[in-house]
Amino acid sequence: MKKVGLVMRKIQFAESQGPRVFADRLKQIGMELGVDIVFISPERHVSSHDWIPGYEHEKGDLVNYDIVLDQIHAQQIDHVIYTVSGFTYLKMFIKNSVLFPHSFPDPALTGYEMMKPFYQMVDKAVVQTEFLKREFARHYGVTDVDVIPIGFSEKLAEQHFDPAQIIDNRILWIGRDEENRRPDLVLEYARQNPDKDVVMVFGGERYRESMKKYNIPHNVNLQFALSQSDIFTLMNSSKVYWSCSKFDTFAMPLTEALAMGKIVVKPEHPCYDHISSKHAFSGNEQNWFELVNMAAASPHKFSNDNRDYAFEKFSSHVMKEGYRKFFDTWLSH
């Protein structure tokens, strides 16, 4: 079985959110395709919180190259996927290195200036959306880019789908306690709409502490580090899924919400253009509250159109076929 290293930060492997879900999905798909995905991460200079000087993020990654390379060589790996731009220098040591970005140097994201020099060294990438493929070409002249979505679990989307369990006034939001994700907006919406049942789900336990700085309205239910099964159960019980982030490389919960037939309210930024179905509505800070209320008041309890669209575009089957083609070409080098 051919080995492929997947290099991520320790914190990304540890938390119940996008990067870890992607890693587990890729490992499973790899097994089905005869590829052994080996998890690799540095063990030192890694904090349990973001943005502590000397730890985490691109500059911190640079001091971890010896550890990462030791793991790669010990496993006799010659093909590597890395998800953090700070590990771009791996291509100096491992010829077949490809970036799968969980972040991107967009001005909407904290630390984007720090990322930019690393992206200027990227020569090959796998991205989740056509938008990112265009951005790689436009900003960095990188054209060797494959587009493969992070596929949701069809099994979970079918197992948990039960329209009878939908709570008409339940609004679901999934994110992090980070300025880019705008949890403050969701809390203000709940404050202004006390008749709504607002559920906010955070990917890591560390946010349980950070959310204490807010005054949480009585109609907000905070959840932390849920399993995928729990996420889909909550998705099913909600009528509306709302994302108000400034920027996303993929927005996995949005595709899961479509798969569960939710009425979706999302940002109008072009990075969300792939979330494009009959009952997916784009807005901004000026009209989001109205859009969410209109979605909650819709005569449609759920959307089969959204569900069909998600299964066609973002299922794990689509992801598997994408990686089958990618591995066939990349691993032959």
TAPE-V265829 format. One record per backbone hydrogen bond with DSSP energy under -0.5 kcal/mol. NH is the residue of the N-H (numbers start at 1). CO is the residue of the C=O. Records with the same first field share a line. If there is no record, write none. Layout:
BEGIN
NH = CO / CO
END
This chain:
BEGIN
2 = 34
4 = 36
5 = 79
6 = 38
7 = 5 / 81
8 = 6 / 40
13 = 9
14 = 10
15 = 11
16 = 203
17 = 15
20 = 17
21 = 17
22 = 18
23 = 19
24 = 20
25 = 21
26 = 22
27 = 23
28 = 24
29 = 25
30 = 26
31 = 27
32 = 28
33 = 29
34 = 30 / 31
35 = 30
36 = 2
37 = 35
38 = 4 / 36
39 = 37
40 = 6
53 = 51
55 = 52
56 = 45
60 = 56
61 = 57
62 = 58 / 59
63 = 60
64 = 61
65 = 62
68 = 64
69 = 65
70 = 66
71 = 67
72 = 68
73 = 69
74 = 70
75 = 71
76 = 73
77 = 72
80 = 96
81 = 5
82 = 98
83 = 7
87 = 84
88 = 85
90 = 87
91 = 88
92 = 89
93 = 90
94 = 90
95 = 93
96 = 78
97 = 95
98 = 80
99 = 124
100 = 82
101 = 99
102 = 83
106 = 104
109 = 106
112 = 109
114 = 111
115 = 111
116 = 112
117 = 113
118 = 115
119 = 115
120 = 116
121 = 118
122 = 119
125 = 144
126 = 99
127 = 146
133 = 129
134 = 130
135 = 131
136 = 132
137 = 133
138 = 134
139 = 135
140 = 135 / 136
141 = 137
142 = 136
143 = 141
145 = 143
146 = 125
148 = 127 / 146
151 = 149
152 = 314
154 = 152
157 = 153
158 = 154
159 = 155
160 = 156
162 = 160
165 = 162
166 = 163
167 = 237
168 = 166
170 = 167
171 = 169 / 197
172 = 240
173 = 199
175 = 201
178 = 176
181 = 178
182 = 178 / 179
183 = 178
185 = 182
186 = 182
187 = 183
188 = 184
189 = 185
190 = 186
191 = 187
192 = 188
193 = 189
196 = 193
197 = 169
198 = 196 / 219
199 = 171 / 197
200 = 198 / 221
201 = 173 / 199
202 = 223
203 = 175
207 = 204
208 = 205
209 = 205 / 206
210 = 206
211 = 207
212 = 209
213 = 210
214 = 211
216 = 214
217 = 215
220 = 217
221 = 198
222 = 220
223 = 200
225 = 202
231 = 227
232 = 228
233 = 229
234 = 230
235 = 231
236 = 232
237 = 233
238 = 234 / 235
239 = 167 / 170
240 = 170
241 = 263
242 = 172
243 = 265
246 = 180
254 = 251
255 = 251
256 = 252
257 = 253
258 = 254
259 = 255
260 = 256
261 = 258
262 = 257
263 = 239
264 = 262 / 279
265 = 241
266 = 281
268 = 283
272 = 269
273 = 270
275 = 272
276 = 274
280 = 277
281 = 264
283 = 266
287 = 284
288 = 284
291 = 287
292 = 288
293 = 289
294 = 290
295 = 291
296 = 292
297 = 293
298 = 295
301 = 299
303 = 261
304 = 302
307 = 303
308 = 304
309 = 305
310 = 306
311 = 307
312 = 308
313 = 309
314 = 310
315 = 311
316 = 152
319 = 315
320 = 316
321 = 317
322 = 318
323 = 319
324 = 320
325 = 321
326 = 322
327 = 323
328 = 324
329 = 325
330 = 326
331 = 327
332 = 329
333 = 330
END
